[in-house]
Amino acid sequence: MYLRWMVRNDNHGVDFGIWKTIKPNHLMIPLDLHVQRTAIKLGLLTRTQSDWKAVLELTENLKKFDKNDPVKYDYALFGLSVMPNFNQA
Protein backbone atom coordinates (compact mmCIF):
# COMPACT_ATOMS: atom_id res chain seq x y z
CA MET A 1 0.00 0.00 0.00
CA TYR A 2 2.87 2.36 0.83
CA LEU A 3 4.35 1.79 -2.61
CA ARG A 4 0.98 2.68 -4.19
CA TRP A 5 0.86 5.96 -2.27
CA MET A 6 4.38 6.94 -3.25
CA VAL A 7 4.12 5.96 -6.96
CA ARG A 8 0.59 6.96 -7.98
CA ASN A 9 -0.45 10.60 -8.26
CA ASP A 10 -4.17 11.24 -8.00
CA ASN A 11 -4.23 14.98 -7.22
CA HIS A 12 -6.70 14.30 -4.39
CA GLY A 13 -4.26 13.84 -1.51
CA VAL A 14 -4.51 10.06 -1.28
CA ASP A 15 -1.58 9.17 -3.50
CA PHE A 16 1.45 11.44 -3.42
CA GLY A 17 3.25 10.36 -6.60
CA ILE A 18 6.67 11.48 -5.45
CA TRP A 19 8.55 8.42 -6.67
CA LYS A 20 8.89 8.95 -10.40
CA THR A 21 11.16 6.01 -11.31
CA ILE A 22 8.44 3.40 -10.77
CA LYS A 23 5.44 3.53 -13.08
CA PRO A 24 1.88 2.79 -11.84
CA ASN A 25 1.54 -0.07 -14.34
CA HIS A 26 4.33 -1.90 -12.49
CA LEU A 27 2.39 -1.97 -9.23
CA MET A 28 0.46 -5.00 -8.02
CA ILE A 29 -2.94 -4.83 -6.37
CA PRO A 30 -2.83 -4.88 -2.57
CA LEU A 31 -4.90 -7.96 -1.73
CA ASP A 32 -6.68 -7.97 1.60
CA LEU A 33 -9.73 -9.96 2.60
CA HIS A 34 -12.15 -7.24 1.50
CA VAL A 35 -10.58 -6.71 -1.92
CA GLN A 36 -10.40 -10.46 -2.46
CA ARG A 37 -14.04 -11.12 -1.55
CA THR A 38 -15.29 -8.29 -3.77
CA ALA A 39 -13.09 -9.36 -6.69
CA ILE A 40 -14.37 -12.93 -6.45
CA LYS A 41 -17.98 -11.74 -6.26
CA LEU A 42 -17.50 -9.53 -9.34
CA GLY A 43 -15.80 -12.31 -11.29
CA LEU A 44 -12.43 -10.55 -11.38
CA LEU A 45 -10.74 -13.28 -9.35
CA THR A 46 -11.28 -17.02 -9.45
CA ARG A 47 -8.56 -18.03 -7.04
CA THR A 48 -9.78 -18.42 -3.46
CA GLN A 49 -6.35 -18.57 -1.84
CA SER A 50 -4.84 -15.28 -0.69
CA ASP A 51 -1.47 -15.70 -2.30
CA TRP A 52 0.82 -14.23 -4.96
CA LYS A 53 -1.01 -16.07 -7.74
CA ALA A 54 -4.23 -14.33 -6.68
CA VAL A 55 -2.46 -10.96 -6.76
CA LEU A 56 -1.19 -11.70 -10.26
CA GLU A 57 -4.60 -12.85 -11.50
CA LEU A 58 -6.46 -9.86 -10.12
CA THR A 59 -3.87 -7.36 -11.32
CA GLU A 60 -3.98 -8.82 -14.82
CA ASN A 61 -7.78 -8.64 -14.86
CA LEU A 62 -7.72 -5.02 -13.67
CA LYS A 63 -5.28 -4.20 -16.49
CA LYS A 64 -8.16 -4.93 -18.86
CA PHE A 65 -9.85 -1.80 -17.46
CA ASP A 66 -6.72 0.35 -17.29
CA LYS A 67 -3.41 -1.10 -18.43
CA ASN A 68 -1.51 1.99 -17.27
CA ASP A 69 -2.84 2.05 -13.70
CA PRO A 70 -4.57 -1.18 -12.66
CA VAL A 71 -4.21 -0.71 -8.90
CA LYS A 72 -6.34 2.42 -8.84
CA TYR A 73 -9.32 0.11 -8.33
CA ASP A 74 -8.24 -1.16 -4.91
CA TYR A 75 -10.22 1.48 -2.98
CA ALA A 76 -13.33 0.78 -5.04
CA LEU A 77 -13.04 -2.96 -4.43
CA PHE A 78 -12.51 -2.38 -0.73
CA GLY A 79 -15.31 0.16 -0.54
CA LEU A 80 -17.84 -2.15 -2.14
CA SER A 81 -17.10 -4.83 0.44
CA VAL A 82 -18.11 -2.59 3.32
CA MET A 83 -21.29 -1.28 1.70
CA PRO A 84 -24.46 -2.44 3.42
CA ASN A 85 -26.11 -5.35 1.62
CA PHE A 86 -23.22 -5.89 -0.86
CA ASN A 87 -22.21 -9.21 0.68
CA GLN A 88 -25.82 -10.29 1.07
CA ALA A 89 -26.74 -9.92 -2.59
LOTOR-360105 format. One line per field, with one value per residue (C-alpha): x, y, z; residue number from 1. Coordinates in nm, 2 decimals. Example, Ala and Ser with C-alpha at 12.3 -4.5 7.8 and 13.67 -1.06 7.14 Angstrom:
BEGIN
u	[1.23, 1.37]
v	[-0.45, -0.11]
w	[0.78, 0.71]
pos	[1, 2]
//
This chain:
BEGIN
u	[0.00, 0.29, 0.44, 0.10, 0.09, 0.44, 0.41, 0.06, -0.05, -0.42, -0.42, -0.67, -0.43, -0.45, -0.16, 0.14, 0.32, 0.67, 0.85, 0.89, 1.12, 0.84, 0.54, 0.19, 0.15, 0.43, 0.24, 0.05, -0.29, -0.28, -0.49, -0.67, -0.97, -1.21, -1.06, -1.04, -1.40, -1.53, -1.31, -1.44, -1.80, -1.75, -1.58, -1.24, -1.07, -1.13, -0.86, -0.98, -0.63, -0.48, -0.15, 0.08, -0.10, -0.42, -0.25, -0.12, -0.46, -0.65, -0.39, -0.40, -0.78, -0.77, -0.53, -0.82, -0.99, -0.67, -0.34, -0.15, -0.28, -0.46, -0.42, -0.63, -0.93, -0.82, -1.02, -1.33, -1.30, -1.25, -1.53, -1.78, -1.71, -1.81, -2.13, -2.45, -2.61, -2.32, -2.22, -2.58, -2.67]
v	[0.00, 0.24, 0.18, 0.27, 0.60, 0.69, 0.60, 0.70, 1.06, 1.12, 1.50, 1.43, 1.38, 1.01, 0.92, 1.14, 1.04, 1.15, 0.84, 0.90, 0.60, 0.34, 0.35, 0.28, -0.01, -0.19, -0.20, -0.50, -0.48, -0.49, -0.80, -0.80, -1.00, -0.72, -0.67, -1.05, -1.11, -0.83, -0.94, -1.29, -1.17, -0.95, -1.23, -1.05, -1.33, -1.70, -1.80, -1.84, -1.86, -1.53, -1.57, -1.42, -1.61, -1.43, -1.10, -1.17, -1.29, -0.99, -0.74, -0.88, -0.86, -0.50, -0.42, -0.49, -0.18, 0.03, -0.11, 0.20, 0.21, -0.12, -0.07, 0.24, 0.01, -0.12, 0.15, 0.08, -0.30, -0.24, 0.02, -0.22, -0.48, -0.26, -0.13, -0.24, -0.54, -0.59, -0.92, -1.03, -0.99]
w	[0.00, 0.08, -0.26, -0.42, -0.23, -0.33, -0.70, -0.80, -0.83, -0.80, -0.72, -0.44, -0.15, -0.13, -0.35, -0.34, -0.66, -0.54, -0.67, -1.04, -1.13, -1.08, -1.31, -1.18, -1.43, -1.25, -0.92, -0.80, -0.64, -0.26, -0.17, 0.16, 0.26, 0.15, -0.19, -0.25, -0.15, -0.38, -0.67, -0.64, -0.63, -0.93, -1.13, -1.14, -0.94, -0.95, -0.70, -0.35, -0.18, -0.07, -0.23, -0.50, -0.77, -0.67, -0.68, -1.03, -1.15, -1.01, -1.13, -1.48, -1.49, -1.37, -1.65, -1.89, -1.75, -1.73, -1.84, -1.73, -1.37, -1.27, -0.89, -0.88, -0.83, -0.49, -0.30, -0.50, -0.44, -0.07, -0.05, -0.21, 0.04, 0.33, 0.17, 0.34, 0.16, -0.09, 0.07, 0.11, -0.26]
pos	[1, 2, 3, 4, 5, 6, 7, 8, 9, 10, 11, 12, 13, 14, 15, 16, 17, 18, 19, 20, 21, 22, 23, 24, 25, 26, 27, 28, 29, 30, 31, 32, 33, 34, 35, 36, 37, 38, 39, 40, 41, 42, 43, 44, 45, 46, 47, 48, 49, 50, 51, 52, 53, 54, 55, 56, 57, 58, 59, 60, 61, 62, 63, 64, 65, 66, 67, 68, 69, 70, 71, 72, 73, 74, 75, 76, 77, 78, 79, 80, 81, 82, 83, 84, 85, 86, 87, 88, 89]
//
